[in-house]
Amino acid sequence: MWRLIRFVLLAALAVSGWWAFATFGAVRGIDQWLAQRQVDGWQAETSAIGFQGFPSHVHLFLKKLTLADPSTGVALDASVLELRAPVWAPGDIRIVLPGDPILLATPEGRARLLVQKGRVDVSLKPKAAMALEKMKTSSDAWLLDSLAGDFLAGGKSQMVLHQDEEIPEKYTLDLRVDALRPGEIPRAALFIPQHWPVSFDSFNARLSVTFDRVWDISALEVSRPQPRQIIINQAEAVWGALQLRFAATLDIDPEGVATGTVKVQARNWRAMLALAENAGVLPRALRPQFEQALSALAGLGGNSEALDLTLALNDGLISVGFLPLGPAPRFILR
């Protein structure tokens, strides 16, 4: 009997000791990381780090967290960020987002993100660099807005990112957003008619991206890995009468310039031309030329309202056959 009692006491002491070691080690690690970022010129601070989770989890609360990187102009301000990981698997981290607004800033402006039941599940390799193996984000309804109005909103959303086993720099991404709703800012910029549906009927994508290096702790501390190849297996957006499907293979150079093709299937393409013209993407003087050419292409498929075409990206430009569309976007992560 006494042997059993001693065994239970020793086991309890061992579990308690391991939990204390893991928890206070995590707190110390976060404090040191924030201090190092301050040395690097960041604004990096939290008012307090709370903890619980005994005996099975390291469960931390970073209160009044502020992070701002002066080299990129990106900043984040949250009332609390919750981190949770099993003591036996410290690389499997769940990040729970606060229910009140998260303030965001980029060189393009300031915004606020409001998320219901937002969380991020991350699996990191148990080494010093903490390379990303898998990430899953999920939420109920969410809203991204600013003082000038709403940008985007959505219902239940999920993104899953997997690291390729054979090519560590390659990640596969699956994205789905229910009831994606462009806010008043993009609707006004695109001159979307008032009768147009409020939200997308569907919005989903599956793609893979190969970066110049693995995503690890240096992505936060130094710089973001940059894309070198993007393969879109399938992407679909249905918004009222507009139906778009994409597939693409793009190679990207160190300057962010893409070379490759994007295959587009579009229904009700004339409405899309009108949106592109209203947004300033398509010059008004070129609208008749584009409409005539696209009408001829659509006629080849037997349906004048449906298009199946290939966009070519080369030397920083987008073209359809012999028709130039304009400059291509550059793929650079700041």
C-alpha positions in Angstrom: 0.0 0.0 0.0 2.8 2.4 1.0 4.6 1.6 -2.2 1.5 2.5 -4.2 1.1 5.8 -2.3 4.8 6.6 -2.9 4.5 5.8 -6.6 1.4 8.1 -6.9 3.2 10.9 -5.1 6.3 10.6 -7.2 4.2 10.5 -10.4 2.3 13.6 -9.2 5.5 15.4 -8.5 6.9 14.4 -11.8 3.8 15.6 -13.7 3.8 18.8 -11.7 7.4 19.4 -12.3 7.2 18.8 -16.0 4.2 21.1 -16.3 5.9 23.9 -14.4 9.1 23.4 -16.5 7.2 23.6 -19.8 4.9 26.4 -18.7 7.5 28.7 -17.2 9.9 27.9 -20.0 7.3 29.0 -22.5 6.7 32.2 -20.6 10.4 32.9 -20.4 10.8 32.2 -24.1 8.1 34.6 -25.0 9.6 37.3 -22.8 13.0 36.8 -24.4 11.5 36.9 -27.9 9.7 40.1 -27.3 12.8 41.7 -25.7 14.9 40.7 -28.8 12.3 42.2 -31.1 12.6 45.5 -29.2 16.4 45.3 -29.6 15.7 45.0 -33.4 13.6 48.2 -33.3 10.1 46.6 -33.1 7.4 47.7 -30.8 6.8 44.4 -29.1 5.1 44.2 -25.8 2.4 42.6 -23.7 1.0 43.9 -20.4 1.0 40.5 -18.8 1.3 36.7 -19.6 -1.2 34.6 -17.7 -1.1 30.8 -17.5 -3.2 27.8 -16.6 -3.8 24.3 -18.0 -2.3 22.1 -15.2 -1.5 19.3 -15.6 -1.9 18.4 -19.3 -1.5 21.7 -21.2 0.6 24.8 -21.4 -2.1 27.4 -21.7 -0.9 31.0 -21.9 -2.7 34.4 -22.3 -0.8 37.3 -23.8 -2.7 40.3 -22.7 -2.7 43.6 -24.6 -0.3 42.3 -27.2 1.2 44.9 -29.6 3.6 43.9 -32.4 4.9 46.4 -35.0 7.7 45.8 -37.5 9.2 49.1 -38.7 10.9 47.5 -41.7 7.6 46.4 -43.3 5.1 48.8 -41.7 3.0 45.8 -40.5 1.5 46.0 -37.0 -1.0 44.1 -34.9 -2.7 45.1 -31.7 -4.9 42.6 -29.8 -6.6 42.7 -26.4 -5.5 39.1 -25.7 -4.0 36.2 -27.6 -4.5 32.7 -26.2 -1.9 30.0 -26.8 -2.4 26.3 -25.9 -0.3 23.2 -26.4 -0.1 19.7 -24.8 2.9 19.4 -22.5 3.9 16.2 -24.4 3.7 17.9 -27.9 4.8 21.6 -27.5 5.0 22.0 -31.2 1.2 21.5 -31.7 -0.1 25.0 -30.8 -3.6 26.3 -30.8 -4.0 30.1 -31.1 -7.4 31.4 -30.1 -8.2 34.9 -31.4 -10.1 37.4 -29.2 -13.8 38.1 -29.7 -13.2 41.8 -29.8 -11.5 43.7 -32.7 -7.9 43.1 -33.7 -6.3 46.2 -35.0 -4.1 45.8 -38.1 -1.8 48.2 -39.9 0.1 48.0 -43.2 1.7 50.6 -45.5 -1.6 50.7 -47.4 -3.6 51.8 -44.3 -5.2 50.7 -41.1 -8.0 48.2 -40.6 -9.8 46.2 -37.9 -10.6 42.4 -37.9 -13.5 41.1 -36.0 -13.7 37.3 -35.8 -16.2 34.9 -34.1 -14.6 31.7 -32.8 -11.4 32.3 -34.7 -8.5 29.9 -34.1 -5.3 28.8 -35.7 -3.9 25.3 -35.2 -0.2 25.1 -36.0 2.2 22.1 -36.1 5.9 23.0 -35.8 8.9 20.8 -36.1 10.6 20.4 -32.6 13.8 22.1 -33.6 15.3 25.5 -33.0 14.0 27.0 -36.3 10.5 25.7 -35.6 9.6 25.0 -39.3 5.9 25.0 -40.2 4.5 21.5 -41.0 0.8 22.3 -41.0 -1.5 25.2 -40.3 -5.3 25.3 -40.1 -7.3 28.4 -39.6 -11.1 28.4 -39.0 -13.8 30.8 -37.9 -17.4 31.6 -37.9 -18.5 35.0 -39.2 -15.8 37.6 -39.6 -15.5 41.2 -40.8 -12.6 43.3 -42.0 -13.3 47.1 -42.0 -11.8 50.5 -41.4 -13.0 54.0 -40.6 -13.8 54.5 -44.3 -16.1 51.5 -44.4 -16.2 47.7 -44.8 -13.6 45.8 -46.9 -14.7 42.2 -46.7 -16.8 39.9 -44.6 -17.6 36.2 -44.6 -19.3 33.3 -42.8 -17.7 30.1 -41.8 -14.2 30.0 -43.2 -11.4 27.5 -43.3 -7.8 27.4 -44.6 -5.6 24.3 -44.4 -1.8 24.6 -45.2 0.4 21.5 -45.6 4.1 21.2 -46.0 5.2 18.8 -48.8 7.1 15.8 -47.5 9.6 15.7 -50.4 10.0 19.4 -51.1 10.0 21.3 -47.7 9.7 24.7 -49.3 6.4 23.7 -51.0 3.1 24.1 -49.3 -0.4 23.0 -50.4 -3.3 25.3 -49.5 -7.0 24.6 -49.4 -9.3 27.6 -48.9 -13.1 27.9 -48.5 -15.1 30.9 -47.4 -18.9 30.7 -47.1 -20.9 33.8 -47.9 -18.0 36.0 -48.9 -19.2 39.6 -49.0 -17.4 42.5 -50.6 -17.9 45.5 -48.4 -18.9 49.0 -49.4 -15.4 50.1 -50.2 -14.8 47.5 -53.0 -18.4 47.8 -54.2 -18.0 51.5 -54.6 -14.6 51.2 -56.3 -16.0 48.7 -58.8 -19.3 50.5 -59.2 -21.2 47.3 -58.4 -24.9 47.8 -59.1 -27.2 48.0 -56.1 -29.2 45.0 -57.3 -26.1 42.8 -57.4 -26.1 40.0 -54.8 -24.6 40.9 -51.4 -22.4 37.9 -51.1 -20.7 35.2 -53.2 -22.6 31.9 -53.8 -19.3 30.1 -53.4 -15.6 30.9 -53.0 -13.0 28.2 -52.8 -9.5 27.3 -54.0 -6.9 24.6 -54.0 -3.3 25.5 -54.9 0.4 24.9 -54.1 3.1 27.5 -53.5 6.8 26.8 -53.6 8.8 29.4 -51.6 12.5 30.3 -51.7 12.9 28.9 -48.2 10.9 27.0 -45.5 8.5 29.0 -43.3 10.0 29.0 -39.8 10.7 31.5 -37.0 12.8 33.6 -39.3 9.6 34.5 -41.2 8.7 36.6 -38.1 12.1 37.7 -37.0 13.8 38.5 -40.3 11.7 38.4 -43.5 8.9 36.5 -45.2 9.7 33.6 -47.6 9.0 34.7 -51.1 7.0 32.6 -53.7 8.9 31.1 -56.5 6.2 29.0 -58.1 2.4 29.0 -57.8 0.2 26.2 -59.2 -3.6 26.8 -58.9 -5.2 23.4 -59.3 -8.7 24.9 -59.0 -10.3 28.1 -57.9 -13.9 29.0 -58.2 -16.0 32.1 -57.5 -19.7 32.3 -58.1 -21.3 35.7 -57.6 -24.8 36.1 -58.9 -24.6 35.8 -62.7 -20.8 35.8 -62.7 -19.1 32.4 -62.6 -15.3 32.2 -62.6 -13.0 29.2 -62.6 -9.2 29.4 -62.6 -6.2 27.2 -63.0 -2.7 28.5 -63.3 1.0 27.6 -63.4 3.3 30.5 -62.7 7.1 30.8 -62.1 8.2 33.9 -60.2 11.6 35.5 -60.3 13.4 37.2 -57.3 11.8 40.5 -58.3 8.3 39.1 -58.0 7.6 39.0 -61.7 5.5 36.0 -62.9 5.8 34.0 -66.1 3.3 31.4 -67.1 -0.4 31.0 -67.9 -3.7 31.4 -66.2 -6.7 29.5 -67.6 -10.0 31.2 -67.1 -13.5 29.9 -67.5 -16.1 32.7 -67.3 -19.8 32.9 -67.6 -21.5 36.3 -68.2 -18.2 37.8 -69.3 -19.7 41.1 -70.5 -20.6 42.0 -66.9 -17.0 41.3 -66.0 -15.8 43.6 -68.7 -18.0 46.3 -67.3 -16.6 45.8 -63.8 -13.0 45.9 -65.1 -13.7 49.1 -67.0 -15.4 50.7 -64.0 -12.5 49.7 -61.7 -10.0 51.3 -64.1 -8.3 48.0 -64.9 -9.5 48.1 -68.5 -9.1 51.5 -70.3 -12.4 52.8 -71.7 -11.0 53.3 -75.1 -10.0 49.6 -75.4 -13.4 48.3 -74.2 -14.9 47.9 -77.8 -11.8 46.1 -79.0 -11.8 43.7 -76.1 -15.5 43.0 -76.4 -15.3 42.3 -80.1 -12.3 39.9 -79.6 -13.8 38.1 -76.6 -17.2 37.8 -78.4 -15.4 36.0 -81.2 -13.6 33.7 -78.7 -16.9 32.9 -76.9 -18.6 32.1 -80.2 -16.0 29.4 -80.9 -17.3 27.5 -77.9 -20.9 27.7 -79.0 -22.1 29.9 -76.1 -21.8 33.7 -76.5 -22.0 34.3 -72.8 -19.2 31.8 -71.8 -15.5 32.2 -72.2 -12.7 29.6 -72.0 -9.4 31.4 -72.5 -5.8 31.5 -71.4 -4.0 34.5 -70.1 -0.3 34.7 -70.6 2.0 36.5 -68.1 5.4 37.5 -69.5 7.8 40.3 -68.9 5.5 41.9 -66.3 2.5 42.0 -68.7 -0.8 40.1 -69.1 -2.1 39.3 -72.5 -4.8 37.3 -74.2 -3.4 36.1 -77.5 -2.2 39.2 -79.3 -4.2 41.5 -77.0 -2.3 43.2 -74.1 -4.3 43.6 -70.9 -1.9 45.6 -68.9 0.7 45.1 -66.2 0.7 41.9 -64.2 0.8 42.0 -60.4 4.1 41.3 -58.6 4.1 38.5 -56.1 6.0 39.9 -53.1 5.2 39.2 -49.4 6.2 42.1 -47.1 
